[in-house]
Amino acid sequence: MLTLYFAPGSSSMAPHIALHEIGQPFEAIELSFHKGENRTPEYLAINPLGQVPTLVIDGRPLTEVAGCLFYLASAFPAARLLRDDAEDQARVVSWMSFIAATLHPARRQGLDHALGIYAQAEARLGANDWAVGGAYSIADIHLFRLFWRFNSSLKPPPEKFPNLMAHHARMMARPAVIKTLQAEAAVGYELPGQGGSERKSAV
Ligand SMILES: N[C@@H](CCC(=O)N[C@@H](CS)C(=O)NCC(=O)O)C(=O)O
């Protein structure tokens, strides 16, 4: 049994998309940051940082976007979210490490810094359809979630990040992404600039 703890529009959107890609049944439990539901003793017992996502696999919690994505891709290979080739897999891990360690925290270090880091992602993606090896993978899901948030909150001119914008459009056409965005919008965003409060949070 798979259970995803999520907050609409946040990092948990990435494993939420992957769950729709693999097409397995799962339970989705929404947490409201504003109500402090990620800071209850019960939630801290499964995720001591009080963050989302947490993916619970038959009662065992797994945290961090990259870990959750890697598990879903490896455990459900029919969805083809990760190739068998060792070098391709290493490149997917390399992208996801960059996304988690450099791209995600960039916003907190000021707009100029963030624009510079997104320019790095733009150059790294280049004119390729997908992040690694010409095939859709979990790296694309991870990249999309961050750029989706960056794009929807800051609305940079499309000509500034043409490769990331084209990638965003390819992702937005995927049924799993459409399903996830609809499900999360129906719950309601609590994100700055998206009808939620302006409270500053790591999103
Ligand atoms: N390194 C973590 C970061 C997760 C993260 O920053 N989650 C944010 C939402 S995007 C969160 O739960 N924030 C609530 C809080 O820290 O109180 C990952 O990649 O999963």
The ligand as a Gaussian input file, in Angstrom:
#p B3LYP/6-31G(d) Opt

LIG

0 1
 N       14.918000      18.283000       0.499000
 C       13.505000      18.087000       0.553000
 C       12.799000      19.442000       0.581000
 C       11.339000      19.302000       0.818000
 C       10.707000      20.663000       1.133000
 O       11.381000      21.695000       1.150000
 N        9.402000      20.628000       1.374000
 C        8.714000      21.861000       1.699000
 C        7.607000      22.142000       0.692000
 S        8.259000      22.436000      -0.912000
 C        8.064000      21.728000       3.054000
 O        7.605000      20.667000       3.419000
 N        7.994000      22.834000       3.808000
 C        7.331000      22.888000       5.072000
 C        8.240000      23.228000       6.193000
 O        9.483000      23.128000       6.032000
 O        7.707000      23.573000       7.247000
 C       13.042000      17.244000      -0.627000
 O       13.663000      17.330000      -1.686000
 O       12.062000      16.510000      -0.468000

